[in-house]
Amino acid sequence: MRAKRLFDVALALVGGLIALPFMVLIALAIKLDSPGPTIFAQTRVGLGGQPFTIYKFRKFPHRMGNRGAGVTVVNDARMTRLGRFLERSKFDELPQLWNILKS
């Protein structure tokens, strides 16, 4: 394993373990705030054109479909109450630690 990869995995493991209790609380809060899954997954194109799946805490109501803008904008009216907090704090990004570990 290359040194950079080893460093990335070690940091993701430590960060993930530290953030785990907080992530459980966020997932519970999302479930209480609105129905649907707690994690949003989407396939995107990454380095070298390779598809990968991103994981984020869900900020929008489940089954939004194609309603509204294709991108999230500041103070997006479609967001849930908790989603607005997650967007501002960037805590919605915490599940992406999984991508570091699985790649």
N, C-alpha and C positions, 0 to 999 in steps of 0.2 A: 504494500500500500504506500503510495506517495506521501511525503511528509505533509503537504498541504491538505490532502484528503483526510489524513489521520487527524490533523488539527481541526478541520471542519467537523468531523464526526464527533470528536471529543467535546468540542464546544457545544454542538447541538445536543449531545447527551446531557451534559451538565446543565445547559440552559433549559432543556426540556424537563429535567427532573426538578429544577427549581421552580419552573412555571407550572408544573403539573397540578398542584392544588388550586392555583388561580384559574387554570384552564377548566378544571372540573366545575368551579363556581360559575364561570362564564357560560359553560354548556347548560348548566341548570337554569341560569337566568334567562337564556335564550328560550329554553323549553317553557318557562313560566310566562315569558313575554308574548310569545306567539306560537301557534302550532307548526309542526313540520320538523325536519331534521335540523340538527345544530350545526352541522358542517356543510359548507358549500363546496362542491368539487366541479372543476371545469378543465377541459383539455385545452392546452395552449401550445404554441410552437416555441421550442426552446433553441438552445445552441445547436448549430448545424442543421436546423430545420426539423429536429427530432421532437415529436409530440411528447408532452408530459402533462400530468394532472396536478393542478394546484389545489390546495386545501385551505379554506379560510372559515372562520366562524361566520355563520349566516347573518347578514345585516338587513336583508329585505324579507318581506313576507314570502312564505313558501308559495310556489306556483305563480310567480310574477309573470312568467311567460315573456313575451317580447314587448310588453307595455313599457312605455317611457324610453328614455335615452339608452343607448347601448353602453354608455359608460357612467360611472358614478360621478356626480357633481357635488360641489360643496352645498351643504344643507339640502340634499336630495329629499324631496317630499315622500318618496317611495320607501324610505328606510323606516324600520321599526324604531321604537323609542330607544331600545338598547343598541340598535344598529348605529344610531347617531353617535353614541358614546364610543362604540368600538371603532368607528371610522376616525374620530378625532384622536383617540389614544393609540391607534394602530394595533390594538390587541387582537383585532380580527386576523392578523397575520401570524399569530403564534402557531397554529397548526402546520404552517409551512416548514417548521423544524423537521417534520416527518419526511419531507422531500429530501432534505440533506442526508438523513439516515438511510433512506432506501435507494438513493442513486449510486 
